[in-house]
Amino acid sequence: MTVQSASLNTFPEALVASCRGLFSGSTINLVILSTVACLLAPLSFYLYRYRSNIKEKVKEIEEGIGLVRIVRNKDAAKKKNRVVCMELDPNFVKAHSDWKMMSFGEYLSQLEPADPDNAFNQIFLQKELNILIGKFMLDNMGRTYGAALLPLIGAGSVAAAIAKISSTISKFMAKSILDDKGGGIEGEEDNSNEEKTVSDAMSFDLSLMELISFVNLHQKVNTIDVTKTSTPLNRLRLGENLDGDLAYDLDDGSFPTNFDLDNDFINYVTMMEERIFEKEGKYDPNDRSFPPSVPINERLLPGLHLGKGDLQYTHTKREGIEHRLLCVLLNKLCHNYHKLASQQVTKVEDCFKVICNGQTCTFPEELIQALIDCGHTVEVCPRVILSNFGMQLCVKEDDGSFTYIPTTLIMRTGIERSADGKPVYFCSPHGGLDLNIKGPLIGCTGTRPCWIQFYVSIGGLTCFHPDEDQDAPWAAKTSLADIYPHDDAIRAIRMCAIVSVVLSRIATELKLPFGGYGVLGMCNDSATLIDFALRGETMSYPLLSTGRFLIHIVSYLSKLKDEFMALRGKTLDDGKLDLVVFDTTSLIKSTSTLPSDLHISPSTLIDTSARYESSYALSVFQCIADAKDILREMANVARKHLQE
């Protein structure tokens, strides 16, 4: 240590002495010194400049991060190439010219950087949009639709999958905002001379088969924890998915086992209104508004809001509470079939019952018949609407009004036109078996009837659900059949009960995540089983039930049929049993022959085209109109080949 310290201490003195020697020595030393100085001068100068440039770049980057700001210029869309993104069908827009609406692509076309000379706009805008969109998708898709469809092995995969999607979208959006010449992003080839097929930028490069493969894989590696989650059968017994202090049946024995519709209905509606007021601090029974829309990011996406703007619900809050209660009653009556078939109870008297107009109802079809008998009109019909899974967008204008941006989830059908390889896309639908009820007890308070719908929900329960929605033209329902005649309507309600019991049993016993949503089919499939059993045909698209679980459904239906037959002469009278067994047999046949849109062949293309045309009779988006044209063309070719 002493030697090293001495050496370090004497180093400056030695350097000074050496320099002194050079200056005081011979001419050769001066020449050497001058040569070294000449060689080091440029290097020193460039090092100094480099250091200064680095400081300037760091400062520029720091300022650039905070200065990347986008403005909305409504005239910009005329200067830039039109951005194709969730494009609306012009015919739909023209038919609803009294509504302020635009496509997401039109909104993006109006955006431009506030400082076009900022060279850092491209990279920082893309990165910030990536983070922003990723958070938006995790908040909205990852917890609902994304959680069911995107993950492979859990939450980590949700984030990874959505990160990839958000990266792609942010890259596209950054290009759309900054590029006014239609060129590519820096570093990418721009084959401007090549003919290009215009496709919607928001279409997911995911086919129906890949979608269901993910769902099935998710089921294999993720099962519900029955110690923490109420089973679908138990939720069916309680009548709804909701638990906690806002549930109608608190599972504490207080909910009546004999529910008198004439007296108890209004009492329980009033009780729920009081609970909501106590919990939320406010309640207006006539309110039809949605929660306020919130800005997504004013600096990067000016004016863009998540929410429904000034749109109204189709029904008031009080009507929604009434619809919920009717669904609870119907679902509890559905569960009676399970209790009797599994012999949890051996007498009908021990089942939950609803008294309507003096009639005691043990099953849901009996309650519907009792409502008809006391003056209600009941319409039953399969219907479908477009779904956006809560990701509704709107733009708040300077005057405070809103321009609406209809949104949906666009994916591949798996069908492509051979001539040019153009894929056929579909927009995510929501479908179910509609019940519209209006009369002196139910559906009597508003201008519209009571709307409820039967389907398997992403919440994990196959049952009747309230069906009030946004009152907007892009959310209009499409009927997939004529209103059922009376006898078919009653049969349809009975079949709803049978399907709810079977799917709830499968989801409970196989411990399926999301109550079987996805693997047992989507919302469309659960209602189509009934429609197909009644009419021998269906106009629903897409149908996504897989062979693996269709076999389970048939097996459980067969088991339930045997259980019903074992009750003959014991619990139910023969006339009632004959009806139940007949309808269960019809469901077995319909499930066994249900069309599938996962495996398309030339022979099924004609039926696929017809069902697509019917399900998307309302062409809100341009990709739907394009798909219908392509499918018609391909169906005509297939029809010609089959006739040769």
Helices and strands as residue ranges (DSSP letters): H 2-24, H 27-67, E 70-72, H 76-79, H 90-95, H 104-109, E 111-113, H 121-137, I 138-142, H 145-149, H 155-178, E 203-207, H 208-221, H 232-238, E 258-260, H 261-280, E 294-297, E 301-306, H 317-341, G 348-350, E 353-356, E 359-361, H 364-373, E 377-386, E 393-396, E 402-405, E 410-416, E 423-427, E 429-438, E 450-456, E 462-466, G 473-475, E 478-479, H 486-509, G 513-516, H 523-535, H 547-565, H 574-592, H 605-615, H 622-643
